[in-house]
Amino acid sequence: MARILILGGTAEARQLAARLAPRRDLAVRLSLAGRTAKPAAQPVPVRIGGFGGAHGLARHLVTERIDALIDATHPYAATMAANAANAARAAGVPLIALRRPPWTALAGDRWIEVRDAQAAVAALGGTSRRVFLALGRKELAPFEAAPQHHYLIRSVDPVEPPLAVPSATYVTGRGPFTEIGDHALLREHRIEIVVAKNSGGGATYSKIAAARSLGLTVVLLARPPLPAVPAVTTIEEVEAWIDHAAPCAERDV
Ligand code: NAP
């Protein structure tokens, strides 16, 4: 039985785990960082928490006798992706990345693509605006430098401590979201501009579609550079890699 470790925290990781779970020739485990208070239920056994850098992950791969590592983390989880690449190399464990293609602009999209959250703050300008921040907690701090705006912030768990700005509204929610729901949210809060990551995939695309239909500008944070490792875009390709390409050890367990 081949031992598979999936680095997750995404819908795709959960879908991949669900696809592999029934297979009797695979022992699949999913790893979560432990960022959310109540993680979504998973179809395979889960371990939670950091490994302690690339060295810690390499040690884990060896002690847990992992045969194949799948990096199915979010495209903005660049530290984990780099750790996975380094750890897999050090431990001699085959690695594949499951990566979502980025969204591409359609007719009617008004996108401003920026390097990072600091550049997004600059793109908002000096005049007070009503801004939907569809970002994770760790990207929010730079917006404290622009307290003239009103912010609408959506996160899975409450943002604690709240942003040090005079005017912010918080909503909690876990994707997938709908275009109808996001359209209503943007209108209800009279949003003038959206700041988001180019996450790709379907679960959070609704805000992009809603912004398009309302004629709103979207400030999109560029994707971080990711390590050059073998990568695919579908769970079917990952399964094919496990079956045909990953040189999983044939262990008698
Ligand atoms: P990150 O900056 O790349 O990683 C920071 C540290 O968190 C890593 O060095 C690792 O700690 C730990 N970590 C990350 N993913 C892990 C996993 N799947 N299992 C165990 N430890 C993990 O990651 P991040 O951007 O904070 O994202 C954290 C998690 O949330 C990821 O699993 C990602 O898939 C998910 N997520 C991220 C975003 C996003 O926008 N960044 C959006 C949706 C979901 P050690 O060094 O101690 O091993």
Residues whose N, C-alpha, C, O or C-beta is under 5 A from the ligand:
A	BS01	NAP	L7 G8 G9 T10 S31 L32 A33 G49 G50 F51 G52 G53 A72 T73 H74 Y76 A77 A78 T79 M80 A81 G136
